[in-house]
Amino acid sequence: MAGVTTAQISALAIIASEETTTQSKLATELGLNDSAITAMVRRFIDLKMIERLRDDSDGRAWLLKLTELGSYTVEKANATTNDTSAKIDELLGEKTIATVVAAMELIINEAD
């Protein structure tokens, strides 16, 4: 997972959740422009985390699919997130977490 940013983990998780996806759909879901998503995809391919496959339904299109390393990276990130959440739950307790969540919801609602 070293060297992979949170945004990149999000991209890998999106691909994992859909099994395959197009580059344009991934860009839309992440709110990235074409050049940014192209650079990210190229980096993932270089890192051997994703591969491009021809789309059987559209011979001009390419699909993105996780490799074994990409899947492992997503699983490891999920495990780290779960471990961190469990530690926060343990340290803060249910009442403090509820207070923090309520405060964050208030801030979000005020921003709208």
C-alpha positions as CSV (number, residue, x, y, z in Angstrom):
1,M,0.0,0.0,0.0
2,A,3.0,2.3,0.3
3,G,3.0,5.0,-2.3
4,V,-0.7,4.8,-3.0
5,T,-2.8,7.8,-2.0
6,T,-6.2,7.8,-0.5
7,A,-7.7,9.0,-3.8
8,Q,-6.0,6.1,-5.6
9,I,-7.3,3.6,-3.0
10,S,-10.8,5.0,-3.7
11,A,-10.3,4.5,-7.4
12,L,-9.2,0.9,-6.8
13,A,-12.1,0.3,-4.5
14,I,-14.5,1.5,-7.2
15,I,-13.0,-0.8,-9.7
16,A,-13.2,-3.7,-7.2
17,S,-16.8,-3.0,-6.4
18,E,-17.8,-3.2,-10.0
19,E,-15.4,-5.9,-11.1
20,T,-14.7,-3.9,-14.3
21,T,-15.3,-0.3,-15.2
22,T,-14.5,2.2,-17.9
23,Q,-12.0,4.9,-17.5
24,S,-14.6,7.6,-18.1
25,K,-17.0,6.1,-15.5
26,L,-14.2,6.0,-13.0
27,A,-13.3,9.7,-13.7
28,T,-16.9,10.7,-13.3
29,E,-17.2,8.8,-9.9
30,L,-14.0,10.4,-8.6
31,G,-14.8,13.9,-10.1
32,L,-11.5,13.9,-12.1
33,N,-10.8,15.3,-15.5
34,D,-9.5,13.1,-18.4
35,S,-5.8,14.0,-18.0
36,A,-5.9,13.2,-14.2
37,I,-7.6,9.9,-14.7
38,T,-5.3,9.0,-17.6
39,A,-2.3,9.6,-15.4
40,M,-3.8,7.6,-12.5
41,V,-4.7,4.7,-14.7
42,R,-1.2,4.7,-16.3
43,R,0.4,4.6,-12.9
44,F,-1.8,1.7,-11.8
45,I,-0.9,-0.2,-14.9
46,D,2.8,0.5,-14.3
47,L,2.4,-0.7,-10.7
48,K,0.6,-3.8,-12.0
49,M,-2.5,-3.0,-9.9
50,I,-4.9,-2.9,-12.8
51,E,-5.1,-4.2,-16.4
52,R,-7.0,-3.0,-19.4
53,L,-9.3,-5.5,-21.2
54,R,-11.2,-5.0,-24.4
55,D,-14.9,-4.5,-23.9
56,D,-16.7,-7.4,-25.7
57,S,-19.8,-5.2,-26.2
58,D,-17.8,-2.3,-27.7
59,G,-14.5,-3.2,-29.5
60,R,-13.3,0.4,-29.3
61,A,-13.6,0.6,-25.5
62,W,-11.4,-0.6,-22.8
63,L,-12.4,-1.9,-19.4
64,L,-10.3,-1.6,-16.2
65,K,-9.9,-4.6,-14.0
66,L,-8.0,-5.2,-10.8
67,T,-5.0,-7.5,-10.9
68,E,-4.2,-9.8,-7.9
69,L,-2.0,-7.1,-6.5
70,G,-4.7,-4.4,-6.9
71,S,-7.2,-6.7,-5.1
72,Y,-4.7,-7.3,-2.3
73,T,-4.1,-3.5,-2.0
74,V,-7.8,-2.8,-1.6
75,E,-8.2,-5.6,0.9
76,K,-5.2,-4.3,2.9
77,A,-6.6,-0.8,2.8
78,N,-10.0,-2.0,4.0
79,A,-8.4,-4.0,6.9
80,T,-6.4,-0.9,7.9
81,T,-9.5,1.3,7.9
82,N,-11.4,-1.3,9.9
83,D,-8.6,-1.6,12.4
84,T,-8.4,2.2,12.7
85,S,-12.1,2.5,13.2
86,A,-12.1,-0.1,15.9
87,K,-9.3,1.7,17.8
88,I,-11.2,5.0,17.5
89,D,-14.3,3.3,18.8
90,E,-12.4,1.8,21.7
91,L,-10.5,5.0,22.6
92,L,-13.4,7.5,22.3
93,G,-16.4,5.4,23.3
94,E,-19.9,5.4,21.9
95,K,-21.1,8.6,23.6
96,T,-18.1,10.7,22.4
97,I,-18.4,9.3,18.9
98,A,-22.1,10.2,18.9
99,T,-21.3,13.8,20.0
100,V,-18.6,14.1,17.3
101,V,-21.0,12.8,14.6
102,A,-23.7,15.2,15.7
103,A,-21.3,18.1,15.6
104,M,-20.0,17.2,12.1
105,E,-23.6,16.9,10.8
106,L,-24.3,20.3,12.2
107,I,-21.3,21.7,10.4
108,I,-22.3,20.0,7.1
109,N,-25.9,21.3,7.4
110,E,-24.7,24.8,8.1
111,A,-22.4,24.7,5.0
112,D,-25.4,23.9,2.8
